[in-house]
Amino acid sequence: MNIKQRVKELTPELTNWRHQLHAWPETAFEETRTAEFVAQKLTSFGLKVETGIAKTGVVGTLQKGSSNLPAIGLRADMDALDITEENDIPYRSENPGKMHACGHDGHMTMLLGAARVLAESDDFNGTVHFIFQPAEENEGGGGLMVREGLFKQFPVTGVYGLHNFPMLPLGYFAITSGPMMAAFDIFDIVIRGKGGHGAMPQHGRDPIVAASYMINQFQSIVSRNLDPIEGSVISVTQINGGTAYNIIPDEVHLKGTTRHFNPYIQDTIETRMRDIVEGVSKSMEVSADITYERRYPAVINSPAETEFAIAAARATAGRDQVITDMPPVMGSEDFAFMLQEKPGAYIALGAGEPNVGGMLHQSHYNFNDDLLPTGVLYWETLVKNLLPVND
């Protein structure tokens, strides 16, 4: 079978699948219609399908050759975001306030396309588990799949992921061995003071002033407590408090995120944030509580599997269109939970700059359908390289 010709023939159908998935965006652990669509397609290709993993997750298994041959896992994310779509397209979101603004509709389509062409082929020997994961955005569906026994039920020697990157030229791949995406933590701080008249602050204890001191001191953690060579970010993204121009409120709430690649940096950031909240509260005569939650670990690509991914990308796009020393990015991905359990590699696929759909996580984003054949060919090549037919 001429695989490139076959993928070209399938591209109109793949595009239709992507548009259907785009029109049905479902957010974390609510991907029921999406999961049904995925399971139906996998079943129609002849795969063995398991559903209900981590609530709405789906795994399709395809085996060729002997049952004792190696197995690998290929993963795509399924969930959408809480964003109101502003694209004027025939297949725009039918679910108000929700849209596929990160390209997960395209990721699912590429993996479904790979499952179809591999099911039609006898050019590999082994087992492939096609993992369709719920709740990548913020809720850690990948971690839940692992905790529910994903790799006990579906043992693999390695696991691989792919994500479209609008900041890369169309059809380019980018990857690096070691840290590729940052760990993701969140924090919530409640500062309690004593409210009063804005004209007479001496009679109150101002939580807004305390909050401003905390925010400024948090930035000194990165600039003065951490090695400047190590990447890290502390961002306060929400400040909520107050009701009127002339009233000092009783409470102020701060929320935000931290990003880092190294566990010792994570420990330092959490410890110093707690110290600052306690110290500022005491000096400003207010009280404060901080909740610090470690959400996603860093995405760490293992060396051998990174080389496997590079080889497949070069075979797909050509040596000149594969970047092998991509600088790590501060975005996060819960594929990291799978990489904590199994060796593997996460690769970026360029969506074009400027991308036809804009950057991720905004209301005008739309996955670039021109990527679909490239993604399918990458997955197909990776499988055949890792699970070759013995002559």
C-alpha positions as CSV (number, residue, x, y, z in Angstrom):
1,M,0.0,0.0,0.0
2,N,1.3,3.5,-0.9
3,I,0.7,5.1,2.4
4,K,1.1,8.7,1.2
5,Q,-1.5,8.1,-1.5
6,R,-3.8,6.4,0.9
7,V,-3.6,9.3,3.4
8,K,-4.2,11.7,0.5
9,E,-7.3,9.8,-0.4
10,L,-8.6,9.9,3.2
11,T,-7.9,13.6,3.8
12,P,-11.4,14.8,2.8
13,E,-12.9,12.3,5.2
14,L,-10.4,13.2,8.0
15,T,-11.3,16.9,7.5
16,N,-15.0,16.1,7.9
17,W,-14.2,14.2,11.1
18,R,-12.3,17.2,12.4
19,H,-15.1,19.6,11.6
20,Q,-17.6,17.3,13.3
21,L,-15.5,17.1,16.5
22,H,-14.9,20.9,16.3
23,A,-18.7,21.5,16.3
24,W,-19.2,19.4,19.5
25,P,-16.7,20.8,22.0
26,E,-17.0,19.2,25.5
27,T,-14.9,20.2,28.5
28,A,-13.2,18.1,31.2
29,F,-14.8,14.7,31.9
30,E,-17.9,15.7,29.9
31,E,-16.6,14.4,26.6
32,T,-19.4,11.8,26.2
33,R,-20.4,12.6,22.6
34,T,-16.8,13.0,21.6
35,A,-15.9,9.6,23.2
36,E,-18.8,7.9,21.5
37,F,-17.6,9.2,18.1
38,V,-14.0,8.1,18.8
39,A,-15.1,4.6,20.0
40,Q,-17.4,4.1,17.0
41,K,-14.6,5.0,14.6
42,L,-12.1,2.7,16.3
43,T,-14.6,-0.1,16.3
44,S,-15.3,0.3,12.7
45,F,-11.6,0.0,11.9
46,G,-11.6,-3.4,13.6
47,L,-9.8,-2.4,16.9
48,K,-10.7,-3.7,20.3
49,V,-12.1,-0.7,22.2
50,E,-12.3,0.0,25.9
51,T,-14.3,3.0,27.2
52,G,-15.0,4.7,30.5
53,I,-11.4,5.0,31.5
54,A,-11.0,8.1,33.7
55,K,-14.7,8.6,33.2
56,T,-14.7,9.4,29.4
57,G,-11.4,8.1,28.2
58,V,-11.1,5.7,25.3
59,V,-8.4,3.2,24.4
60,G,-8.4,1.3,21.1
61,T,-6.0,-1.6,20.7
62,L,-4.6,-2.8,17.4
63,Q,-2.4,-6.0,17.2
64,K,-0.5,-7.4,14.3
65,G,1.6,-10.5,14.5
66,S,2.4,-12.5,17.6
67,S,0.8,-11.6,20.9
68,N,4.1,-11.5,22.8
69,L,5.6,-8.7,20.7
70,P,6.2,-5.2,22.1
71,A,3.4,-2.7,22.7
72,I,3.5,1.1,22.5
73,G,1.0,3.9,23.4
74,L,0.0,6.8,21.2
75,R,-2.0,9.6,22.9
76,A,-4.4,12.3,21.8
77,D,-6.4,14.7,24.1
78,M,-10.1,15.1,23.7
79,D,-11.4,18.1,25.7
80,A,-12.3,21.6,24.7
81,L,-12.1,24.9,26.6
82,D,-14.6,27.3,28.3
83,I,-14.4,29.9,25.5
84,T,-17.1,31.4,23.3
85,E,-16.1,30.8,19.7
86,E,-16.0,33.9,17.4
87,N,-15.1,32.1,14.1
88,D,-17.6,32.5,11.3
89,I,-17.4,29.0,9.9
90,P,-20.0,26.4,9.0
91,Y,-18.8,24.0,11.7
92,R,-18.5,26.5,14.6
93,S,-19.2,25.4,18.1
94,E,-22.8,24.2,18.8
95,N,-22.2,24.3,22.5
96,P,-22.5,27.9,23.8
97,G,-19.4,29.0,25.8
98,K,-17.3,26.1,24.8
99,M,-14.9,25.6,21.8
100,H,-12.0,23.6,20.6
101,A,-9.4,26.4,21.0
102,C,-6.4,24.3,21.4
103,G,-6.6,21.9,18.5
104,H,-7.6,18.7,20.3
105,D,-10.2,18.1,17.6
106,G,-7.2,17.9,15.2
107,H,-5.2,15.7,17.5
108,M,-8.0,13.2,17.8
109,T,-8.5,13.2,14.0
110,M,-4.8,12.6,13.3
111,L,-4.7,9.7,15.7
112,L,-7.9,8.3,14.3
113,G,-6.5,8.5,10.8
114,A,-3.4,6.7,11.9
115,A,-5.5,4.0,13.5
116,R,-7.4,3.5,10.2
117,V,-4.4,3.3,7.9
118,L,-2.5,1.0,10.4
119,A,-5.5,-1.3,10.6
120,E,-5.4,-1.6,6.8
121,S,-1.7,-2.4,6.9
122,D,0.4,-5.5,7.6
123,D,3.6,-3.5,7.8
124,F,4.2,-3.7,11.5
125,N,4.5,-6.4,14.1
126,G,3.3,-5.7,17.6
127,T,0.5,-3.9,19.6
128,V,-0.5,-0.3,19.5
129,H,-2.7,1.3,22.1
130,F,-4.5,4.4,20.8
131,I,-5.1,6.5,24.0
132,F,-7.8,9.2,23.8
133,Q,-7.5,11.1,27.0
134,P,-10.1,13.4,28.7
135,A,-9.6,16.6,30.6
136,E,-6.1,17.7,29.6
137,E,-7.0,21.3,30.3
138,N,-6.4,22.0,34.0
139,E,-8.1,18.9,35.4
140,G,-5.4,16.3,34.9
141,G,-7.2,13.6,33.0
142,G,-3.9,12.0,32.1
143,G,-3.0,11.6,35.7
144,L,-6.4,10.0,36.5
145,M,-5.9,7.5,33.6
146,V,-2.6,6.5,35.1
147,R,-4.0,6.2,38.6
148,E,-6.8,4.1,37.3
149,G,-4.3,1.6,35.9
150,L,-3.9,2.7,32.3
151,F,-0.5,1.0,31.9
152,K,-1.5,-2.0,33.9
153,Q,-4.4,-2.7,31.7
154,F,-2.5,-1.7,28.6
155,P,1.2,-2.3,29.2
156,V,3.6,-0.4,26.9
157,T,7.3,0.0,26.4
158,G,6.9,3.6,25.5
159,V,4.3,6.3,25.1
160,Y,4.2,9.2,22.6
161,G,2.3,12.5,22.3
162,L,1.9,15.3,19.8
163,H,0.6,18.8,19.9
164,N,0.1,21.5,17.2
165,F,2.2,24.6,17.8
166,P,1.0,27.7,15.9
167,M,4.4,29.4,16.5
168,L,6.2,26.9,14.3
169,P,6.2,27.0,10.5
170,L,3.6,24.7,8.9
171,G,4.7,21.1,8.8
172,Y,7.8,21.5,10.9
173,F,8.5,19.3,13.9
174,A,10.2,20.4,17.1
175,I,11.4,18.4,20.1
176,T,14.1,18.2,22.7
177,S,15.4,15.5,25.0
178,G,14.8,16.2,28.7
179,P,12.5,19.0,30.0
180,M,10.2,20.3,27.2
181,M,7.2,21.8,29.0
182,A,7.0,23.2,32.5
183,A,5.3,21.9,35.6
184,F,2.1,23.7,36.5
185,D,1.1,24.7,40.0
186,I,-1.7,27.0,41.2
187,F,-2.2,29.1,44.4
188,D,-5.1,30.7,46.2
189,I,-4.5,33.3,48.9
190,V,-7.2,34.9,51.1
191,I,-6.1,38.0,53.0
192,R,-8.4,39.1,55.8
193,G,-8.1,42.6,57.2
194,K,-10.5,45.1,58.8
195,G,-12.6,47.1,56.5
196,G,-13.5,50.8,56.9
197,H,-13.8,54.1,55.3
198,G,-11.3,54.9,52.5
199,A,-10.8,58.4,53.9
200,M,-9.9,57.0,57.4
201,P,-7.6,54.0,56.7
202,Q,-6.0,54.3,60.2
203,H,-9.1,52.7,61.7
204,G,-8.8,49.6,59.5
205,R,-6.3,47.0,58.4
206,D,-6.1,47.3,54.6
207,P,-5.9,43.8,52.9
208,I,-5.4,45.5,49.5
209,V,-2.1,47.1,50.6
210,A,-1.0,43.8,52.0
211,A,-1.9,42.1,48.8
212,S,0.2,44.6,46.8
213,Y,3.3,43.9,49.0
214,M,2.8,40.1,48.6
215,I,2.6,40.4,44.8
216,N,5.8,42.5,44.6
217,Q,7.7,40.2,47.0
218,F,6.7,37.1,45.0
219,Q,8.7,38.4,42.0
220,S,11.8,38.6,44.2
221,I,11.7,34.8,44.5
222,V,12.5,34.4,40.8
223,S,15.0,37.2,40.7
224,R,16.8,36.7,44.1
225,N,16.2,33.1,45.4
226,L,16.6,31.1,42.2
227,D,19.4,30.4,39.8
228,P,18.9,32.8,36.9
229,I,19.9,30.0,34.5
230,E,16.9,28.0,35.6
231,G,13.5,28.9,34.1
232,S,10.6,29.8,36.4
233,V,7.6,32.1,36.5
234,I,5.2,33.3,39.2
235,S,2.1,35.0,37.9
236,V,-0.7,36.5,39.9
237,T,-3.6,36.3,37.5
238,Q,-6.6,37.3,39.7
239,I,-7.1,40.0,42.3
240,N,-10.6,40.2,43.8
241,G,-11.7,42.5,46.5
242,G,-13.6,45.6,47.3
243,T,-17.1,46.9,46.4
244,A,-16.9,50.8,46.2
245,Y,-14.6,53.7,45.7
246,N,-14.6,54.7,49.3
247,I,-14.7,51.4,51.2
248,I,-11.6,49.4,52.3
249,P,-12.7,45.8,52.1
250,D,-12.4,43.1,54.7
251,E,-10.9,40.6,52.3
252,V,-8.9,40.3,49.2
253,H,-8.4,37.1,47.2
254,L,-5.3,36.4,45.0
255,K,-5.0,33.6,42.6
256,G,-2.3,32.6,40.1
257,T,0.1,30.0,38.7
258,T,3.8,29.1,38.9
259,R,5.8,27.3,36.3
260,H,9.2,25.5,36.6
261,F,11.1,22.5,35.3
262,N,13.1,21.3,38.4
263,P,11.5,19.8,41.6
264,Y,13.9,21.8,43.8
265,I,12.7,25.0,42.2
266,Q,9.1,24.0,42.9
267,D,10.0,23.4,46.5
268,T,11.7,26.7,46.8
269,I,8.9,28.7,45.2
270,E,6.2,27.1,47.5
271,T,8.3,27.6,50.6
272,R,9.2,31.2,49.9
273,M,5.6,32.1,48.9
274,R,4.4,30.7,52.2
275,D,7.1,32.7,54.1
276,I,6.2,35.9,52.3
277,V,2.5,35.5,53.0
278,E,3.2,34.9,56.6
279,G,5.7,37.7,56.9
280,V,3.7,40.4,55.1
281,S,0.5,39.4,57.1
282,K,2.4,39.9,60.4
283,S,3.9,43.2,59.4
284,M,0.6,44.6,58.0
285,E,-1.5,43.3,60.9
286,V,-3.8,41.2,58.8
287,S,-4.3,37.4,58.5
288,A,-3.9,35.3,55.4
289,D,-4.2,31.7,54.2
290,I,-2.4,30.3,51.2
291,T,-3.4,27.1,49.4
292,Y,-0.7,25.9,47.0
293,E,-1.6,23.0,44.7
294,R,0.9,21.1,42.6
295,R,-1.1,20.3,39.5
296,Y,1.0,18.9,36.6
297,P,4.7,17.8,36.6
298,A,7.1,18.9,33.9
299,V,7.1,17.1,30.5
300,I,10.4,15.2,30.5
301,N,11.2,13.5,27.2
302,S,13.4,10.4,27.6
303,P,16.5,10.3,25.4
304,A,16.0,7.1,23.4
305,E,12.3,7.7,22.8
306,T,13.2,11.3,21.7
307,E,15.5,9.9,19.1
308,F,12.7,7.5,17.9
309,A,10.4,10.5,17.5
310,I,13.1,12.5,15.7
311,A,13.6,9.7,13.2
312,A,9.9,9.4,12.5
313,A,9.6,13.2,12.1
314,R,12.5,13.3,9.7
315,A,11.0,10.5,7.6
316,T,7.8,12.4,7.5
317,A,8.9,16.0,6.9
318,G,12.5,15.8,5.9
319,R,15.6,16.4,8.0
320,D,15.6,20.2,7.4
321,Q,12.1,20.5,8.9
322,V,12.8,18.9,12.2
323,I,14.2,21.0,15.1
324,T,15.9,18.7,17.6
325,D,16.9,21.3,20.2
326,M,13.6,23.2,20.8
327,P,13.9,25.5,23.9
328,P,11.6,24.4,26.7
329,V,8.4,26.3,27.0
330,M,6.5,27.5,30.1
331,G,3.2,26.0,28.9
332,S,2.2,22.7,30.6
333,E,0.7,19.4,29.6
334,D,-0.7,16.5,31.6
335,F,0.9,14.1,29.3
336,A,3.7,14.5,31.9
337,F,1.9,12.1,34.1
338,M,2.2,9.4,31.5
339,L,5.9,10.2,31.0
340,Q,6.4,9.8,34.8
341,E,5.2,6.2,34.4
342,K,6.7,5.2,31.1
343,P,9.6,6.4,28.9
344,G,8.3,8.4,25.9
345,A,8.4,11.6,23.9
346,Y,6.2,14.6,23.2
347,I,6.7,16.4,19.9
348,A,5.4,19.7,18.5
349,L,4.0,20.0,15.0
350,G,4.1,23.4,13.4
351,A,0.7,24.8,12.4
352,G,2.0,27.7,10.4
353,E,3.2,31.3,11.2
354,P,1.1,33.2,10.9
355,N,-1.3,30.4,11.5
356,V,-4.7,30.5,9.7
357,G,-6.4,30.1,13.0
358,G,-4.3,32.3,15.3
359,M,-2.7,31.3,18.6
360,L,-4.0,28.8,21.0
361,H,-6.6,29.4,23.7
362,Q,-8.4,32.3,22.1
363,S,-11.8,32.7,20.5
364,H,-10.6,32.9,16.9
365,Y,-8.3,29.9,16.9
366,N,-9.1,27.1,14.4
367,F,-7.0,24.1,13.9
368,N,-5.2,24.1,10.5
369,D,-6.6,21.2,8.5
370,D,-3.4,21.2,6.3
371,L,-1.7,19.4,9.2
372,L,-3.9,16.4,9.2
373,P,-2.0,14.3,6.6
374,T,1.3,15.2,8.3
375,G,0.2,14.0,11.7
376,V,-1.2,10.8,10.3
377,L,2.0,10.0,8.5
378,Y,4.1,10.8,11.6
379,W,2.1,8.3,13.7
380,E,2.2,5.7,11.0
381,T,5.9,6.0,10.5
382,L,6.6,6.0,14.2
383,V,4.7,2.7,14.7
384,K,6.4,1.0,11.7
385,N,9.8,2.1,12.9
386,L,9.2,0.9,16.5
387,L,7.4,-2.3,15.6
388,P,9.1,-3.5,12.4
389,V,8.2,-6.7,10.5
390,N,11.0,-9.2,10.8
391,D,12.1,-10.6,7.5
